[in-house]
Amino acid sequence: MRKYTVQVARALVYTGLTLAVATLLILGAGASPLQCAGVFIRGIFGSLNGFAEVLVKAAPLMLAGLGISIGFRSGFFNIGAEGQMYMGAIAATVVAMWPVQMPSWIHVTLAMAAAFLAGGLWAFIPGILKAKFGISEIINTLMLNYIAFDLTGILIRGVLQDSTDYLPQSPALGPELAGILAPTRLHAGFLLALLMVLIVWWLMEHTPTGFELQVVGSNKRAARCLGINVMKSIVIASCLGGGLAGIAGAGELLGIQHRLLEGLVGGSGYTAILVALLGRNNPWGVLAASIGFAALQVGANTMQRQMGIPAAIVSILTGFIVILLLCDALILKLIEKRKVEGAA
């Protein structure tokens, strides 16, 4: 009970600090914090479209954040969700462009499956390099992001470009994720993200595979002593994480843009890292953090449109939250160190 009380207290303190920084930034922009707060809240809850837009933006963050959280809990530090999302979108585009007559739901299912495989295979590369050769996955996944982005640019100026248009983009794709709250942009991808939260929670908390992944992430030596195949666990974690990120990319493609183009992902893969960290790598925490970040983006965009407050404030607050998370981790390590020294 005391543990949860401390966690709640820390969360309240960090929330208060974040609000204080936001207030200072708004004052610096020459606006009233109270008036901005009203506009911010109305931007989220003042209309059906605003509320739906929060869920639209939360879906890719949720999926990619879940994938990253699996890796983090397994000792695989995946920084490559951005590239994995692009690879998933590329694979989904190829399948969506198939000139084969089939029911739309089957076509969408095949596209999403292809996206999962493509994202998983893209993450498999750094996964096997880490598992077999001990090469840092942080550098590899980061570099693969640039390769995936540039590959997207090449393809939409080549074999995947719309032949009837000079713009670097694919043709309009027929199969699309069904809308679930007309006339807003909310689509079935959000429901898929919620389903993935349940599946990842069940996998990590109630299956032998999830137990093995967590043991490997906590202590590889202990995992080997228990007879767990460490290499296999790292590869599984990398592929699952990449696959979920691939689905996130396909969701943006088939649910929102309906064309493959540069900037499709829009940095969601990097924001998803913060979502996983803020959610403590717990599926339910990732769910809450993704909706929170999405609400922050929607509210800030509304303030920019109505009051001229730069939406870049969100980026500053995001950086501040990262600093708080790092400080939190440092404080916990210092407390643990003092306890060990005291016991000795």
N, C-alpha and C positions, 0 to 999 in steps of 0.2 A: 504493500500500500504506500509506504514511504517513497519507494522508487518512482511510482507513477505521480505522486505529489510533486517530487523534484522535477520530473519531466514536464509536467504542466506549468510549474513555476518558471522553468527555463524558457518554455515556449511563449509564455506571457511577457517575460522580460524582453525577448528578442522581437516579439511583435511590437511592443512599445517602442523599442529603439528604431525599428524600421519605420514606424509611423512618425517618429520624431524627425528622422532624416527626410522623409517625404514632405513633411511640413516645411522644413527649412528650404528644400528645393523649390517648393511652390511659392514660398515667400520671395525667394531669390528671383523667380520669374515674374514677380510683381502682381501676384493674384492672391485672392482670399482662400486660405485653406478650407474654411467651412463651406464656402460656395463651391470650391472644387470637389469637396467630398460629396456634396449633393449631386453634382453633375456626374461624378464617378458612379455613385450608387444607381442613379437613374439610367445611366448608360447600360448597366447590367440588368437591373430589374424593372426598368421603366417601360419596357416593351417586350413583346414575345420574340421579336427578332434579336434584340440585345441578349436576352437570356439564352436563346438557341445558339447564338454566335459563340458564347462561352463554351458550350458543349462541343461545338464544331472544332474550336481551337484546342480543346482539351483532349480530343480523341487521339491525334498522333502523338502528343506528349505522353499520354497514358500508355500507349502501345510500346513506344520506344523506351520510355522510362521503365516499364516492366522488364523489357529485354536487358537493359543495362543493369537493373537490380539483380537479376539472376546471375549475371557475370560478376558483379561486385561481391555478392554473397558466396561465390565460388572461387574467389581469388583471381578472377579474370577481369582486369580493369579496361573495359570496353569504352574507348573514346570515339569509336567509329560508327555510331548510329546514323549520323548524317549521310555517310557514304552508303551504308546498308539500306537506308531509305531510298536513295537514288537508284540503287541496283534493283530493289524491289519494284520501283516504278518502271524501270526499263523492261523488266521481265513481264510485268503486267501489261505494258504497252504492246509488246510483241504478241502476247496471247490475245489481247483485245483486238488486234488488227487482223487476226486470222479470218480469211474469207470463207468461213464455214457457218452454215445456218444451224443454230441451236438455240434453245430457250435462253433468255437473258440471264436467269439466275445461275444456270450451269456455266455460261460464259464467264460471269463474274467470279464464280467459285474457282474455276480453273485459273483465272488471272490472279486471284489472291493466293492460291496454292503455289503458282509459279513465283510470285513475289516472296513468299516465305522461303522457298528453296533458294532463290537468288540471294536474298539477304543472308541466309544461313551459310551458303557457300562462300560469300564474301567475308564473313566473319570466321569461317573455318580456316582461312589462310593464316591470320595471326594466331588463331587458336592452336593449330598444329605446330606452328613455329615456337610458340611458348611451351607447349606440352612436351615436345620432343627435343628441342634445342635450347630452351630457356631464354629465347630472345624476347625482349620487352614488347608486350602487346600494346603498350601505350603509344609508342612511336609508330608501330606498324598500322594500328587502326587509324591513327591520325593521318598518316600518309595516304592510306587507302581512301580516305575521304576525298582528297584532291583528285586522285585517279578516277574515282566514280563520278565526280562532278564534271571533270574534263571529258570523260567518256560520254556522258550525257550530251554535252555540247557537240561532240563530234557526230554522234548518232542523229541528233535532230537537225544537223546540217548535211546529213548524208542519207543513209538507208531508211531512216524513220521520219524524214522530213515530209511535210505535206506538199505534194507535187503541185498543188493548185495555189500555193501561197509562197511568198518570198521570205516570210518570217521563219526564224529557226524554231520550229515546233512541229509536233506530230500532227497527223490529221485528227479531227474530232473523233473521239472514240465512242462507239455505239453502246457497249455494255456499261452500265453505271450502277453504283450503289443506290438503292431505293431511298427516296426521301421519307422521313417519318414525322415531320411536323411542318406541313405546308402552311404558308408560302415561304418558310425560312429555308436556310441551306442545310439544316440538320439532316443527316443521312444515317443509314444503317451501320456505318462504320463506328459510330459511338456505341451502339449496342454490342458490336463485335468487341470493342475495347473493354466494355464491362464484362463480357463473357471471358475474355482473356484474364481479367483480374481474378475471377473465380478459379480458372484453370491453373494459373500460376500459384495462387495461394494453396490449392489442393496439392499441386505437384511438390511444392517446397516444404509443406508442413505435414503431409499425410502419405507420402510415398517413399520407398527405399531410395529411389533416385535422388529425390530432394534432400534426404538425410545425408547421402553421400556427397552431394554437391556442397552442402553447408560444412561438413567435416573437412573437406578438402580446402575450403576457403578459410577455415579457422586454423587448421594445423595440418600441413601436408604430411609431416612425419608421422603424426598420430594416425592419419588416414591410411598410410602404407602399413602401419602396424596392425590396423584393423582389416587388412586385406582388400582395401579399396583401390581400384585402378585409378590413380591420380590423373594419368594422361587422358584416359577415356572421359573422366569427369570434366576436365578442363575443356576438351573438345565439345562435349555435349553442351556445356554452359555457353560456349562461344556461339555454337550453331543455333541454339534456342534464342539467344539474345539477338543475333543477327536476323533470324527469321521473323521475330516480332517487329523489329525495326523495318524489315522489308514489307510487312503487312501495313505498317503505318504509312510508308511511302505510297503503296498501292491505294490506300484509302484516300489520301490527298488527291491522287490522280483520278480515280473513278468516282469519288464523291464530290469533289470540289472543282478541279480544273478541267477535267475531261480531255486534256491534252498533255503530252509530255513536253516540258519546257524548262529552261534554266530558271533557277530560283523556285522550283516547285516546292521544295522542302522548307525553304525560308529560315534556316537555322534551327528548326525544331529539334534536330538531332543533338545539338549542343545544349539547348535548353533542357532536353530530357535528362541530361546528366545531373543537372541541378534538381530536377524533379525527383530522381532516384535518391539523391543524397538527402534532400529535404524530407522525403518520405521514409527515410531510414531503411531503404531497400525492402520495405514491407509492401506487399501489393495494395493493401488498404491505404497505407500512407502515400503510395504513388498515386492512387486514385484521388485523394484529397489534394495533394500537391499540384497535380496536373490541372485540376479545376481551379485551384487558387491562382496559378500562373496565368491560365487563360483569362480569368476574370480580371486580373491585373492588366493584361494587354487590352482587353475590350474597354475597360473603364478608362485607361489612359488615352486610347484612341478617341473616345468620346470627348474627353477633356480637351484634346488637341483641336478637334473640329469645332467645339462650341466656345472654347475660351482661349484658344491659342497657346495652351500650355504644351511644351514639347513632349511628345510621346517617348522621347529618349530618356525621360525620367525613369521609365521602367528598366532600362538597361543599367542605369546607375543603382537603382534599388536592388536589381538582381546581383550586381557585383557586391553590394553591401551585404546581402544575404549570404553570399559565398564566404565573405570574410567572417561573418558570424558563425557559420558552420565550421570553418577551420579553427576559429578560436574555441568553439565548443569542444571539438575533438582534442585540441591541445590541453584544455583545462581538465578533461576527463583523464587524459594520459598522466598529467601531473598528479592528479588525485590518486590514481592507481599506484603510481610510483611511490608516493608518500606512504600509502598503506603498506606496500611491500617493505619499504625501509623501516616503518614502524614495527611491523611484525618480526623483522629480523633483529 
